[in-house]
Amino acid sequence: MKVRGSVKPQTFTAEMNPRNDETVILLFRENAKEFSEEDETTGQTMTGYEYDEYKIVAPKNYASVYSNEEWLALAKANDSEPQPTIEDRLVAAEQAILDMALM
């Protein structure tokens, strides 16, 4: 996923997962390039970095499971999989509710 930030990103970080303390979130960042563009509304110049960011949730002992290169490949594969749209999720939720009502 393309991301923009005001500071140059680190290429790799591991953060504790706030939803599950048995896992970490691995963040990989590639192709960081400086950008500068004018905001059409304010006329101010915005500067920062644009880069590709890939995330994957891994067990706390991630380093003993795969190398960083292998985790990055998995994160890229997950990023390229099509994500369901909001409409698809709503239809699935409605169907689940109907299925529960018929039980």
N, C-alpha and C positions, 0 to 999 in steps of 0.2 A: 504494500500500500504506500502511495506517495504521501509524505508528511512534510510539513514546514515547521521550522522552529527558529527561535532567535539566536540560539547558540549552536556551535558545531557539536554534533552528537558523538558520543562514544560509539565505537563499532559494536560492542557487546556489553550487555548488562543483565544481571539476574536479580529479580526483585521478588520479595515474599508475596505470595498470592493472598490478598485480603479475604478471599472467599474460602480458602482451604489452606490451613497452616501446614499441611503435609506436602504442599507443592510450591513451586516457584514459577514465575513468568520469565521466560527467556526472551530478550529483545535483541534483535540483530539489525544493524543499520549499515546500508551500503550506498555507494554512489552519491555521497554528500557533495553538493555544489552550492556555492554562494549565489544568492539572487538579490536583485534590487529592482523594485518596481514602484511606480507612483500609484497611490490610491486615488481613483477617479473622483471619489466623493469629497475627500479632504484636501487632496493635492499634496499630501505628505508622501515622502519616499519611505517605503518599507524595505528593510534589508534583513537577511537571515540566511538560513540554509534549507535546501530542499533535498530530501533523501528517501530511499526506499526503506521501509521498516517492516520487519517480519516478527510475529509473536507466536510463541507456543508455550503451553503449560506443560511442565515437566515435574517429575518427582524431585524431592530435595536433593537426592544423591545423583542428580542428572549427569555429573561428570563421570561417574563410574558406569553409567549405562551406555552413553554414546559420546563421541567427540563433538566439539562445537560445530565442526563442519557437517556432521551427520544431523545434528539438531537443526542447523540452518536449512539443510535440504528438506527436512520434514516441515519446517515452518513455511518454506516457499511452496511446497506442495499443498499445504492447507490453505495458503493464501490464494492459490490459483483455482481452488474448487469453487464452483458457483454457490453463492449464499442464497438461501430462500428469501424471497421478497416479503415485505410486511403483509401483503395480500395473501401469499401462500401460508404464512404463519397464522393469520386470522382464520383462514379456511380450515387449517388443521386443528386449531383450537375449537372452532365451532363443531367440527366433526367429533372431536373427543368428548365434548359436552353432550352431543346427541347420543353418542355411543353409551355414555354413562347413564343417561336418562332411560335408555332402552333396557338396561340390566335389571 
